[in-house]
Amino acid sequence: MKFSTHTALDMVLQGLFIPYENRVPEVKTITTAMMSQGLIKKQADIINDHIAFRTLGMDCLGINSLERIFLHLGYTKQDHYFFNQKKLDAFWYKPPSEKYPRVFISELRLQDMSTHAQNILAKYTKVIKQDPIDDIDLDSAKEVVSFLHRPLWDVPTWDDYQKLGAETEYGAWVLYNRYYLNHYTISVHALPEPYNNLNEFNSFLKSIGIKLNNAGGEIKTSGDKLLRQSSSVAQMVESVFANGAYHAIPGSYVEFAERSVLPKYSILPEDKITIAHRRDGFEVNNANKIFESTFQKQTNR
């Protein structure tokens, strides 16, 4: 069955969010507390700033592969970001309508990894001989959602996971989780006062027991001061490795973003301000620290 682009996008986003919400308990904790506080009436009232995916920079995988889904659904490719320390590349994608979230896709630069790390990744991904997107009907939301939750390679051994994680925790996360939704993002600036300020919202989050990523400070601020972000620390998820071994590893998390009105639109009345009047895009320094929401320095705190 074929769908209109927007209907398909609605179904894909819903299909991604439901298992993510079930796997990340803090999503419901935050939503329930926001409802109790009168900030929203239901989950759907939350404006999702963006969703993010992690990938491996390989010929048949990575950004060039995964982006095909979102380009087909009407997204347009925007700025490139390079993370030297974490050996990552990333792009963000603008949605076809303001009602939809931005998409952020990053990939591990395999060419920058040690031979040992490359060998571990190749051990599992060598079964990928062609772009797996080729086998999907991109007009079928059901097929797209199924693909994004489908294992693309065998579950790793605990030993390989640990050895890879010693060099790249990002890579180890992808090795186990594949294309699982890494996070969704609450648009804090769209909330009622005073919770539309990230300082206030962070205080609210901590009051309900949410542990925040403090890498670089709890609030990560762009150079122009117009984009402020924070995130929860990924909770540990009991996971099954090869040979049936169980170990707790970092799952996904929730991000929070406050986008300020651009200076040239500062004289606009509040009821006239739209997404187009606010700071768009992302910031390398902010995202660099947000990535660490799944890193041991945060999860072991």
CORZI-V585579 format. One line per field, one symbol per residue. ss: DSSP state (H for helix, E for strand, L for the rest). psi: psi as a letter, one per 30 degrees, with the letter a starting at -180 (. if undefined). A space follows every 50 residues. Layout:
# CORZI-V585579
ss: ???
psi: ???
This chain:
# CORZI-V585579
ss: LLLLHHHHHHHHHHHHHHHHHHHLHHHHHHHHHHHHLLLLLLHHHLLEEE EEEEEELLLLLHHHHHHHHHHHLLLEEEEEEEELLLLEEEEEEELLLLLL LEEEEEEELHHHLLHHHHHHHHHHHLLLLLLHHHHLLLLLHHHHHHHHLL LLLLLLLHHHHHHHHHHLHHHHHHHHHLLLLLEEEEEHHHLLLLLLLHHH HHHHHHHLLLLELLLLLLLEELLLLLEEEEEELLLEEEEELHHHLEEEEE LLEEEEEEELELHHHLLLLHHHLLHHHELLLLLHHHHHHHHHHHLHHHHL L
psi: kklleeeeeeeeeefeeeeeeffiefeeeeeeeeeefgelfleffkkjel lkkklkilegaaefeefeeeeegglkkbkkkkjeefhlllllkklflffl llkjklkkjefflleeeeeeeeeefffjfljfffgkjffjeeeeeeefgk kfllklleeeeeeeffejeeeeeeeefbgkkellkkjeffllkgfgkeee eeeeeefggkkkkgjglekkkleggfjkklllkklkkjkkakggkkkklk blaklkkjjlkkefgffkleffklefflklaakeeeeeeeegfglefeff .
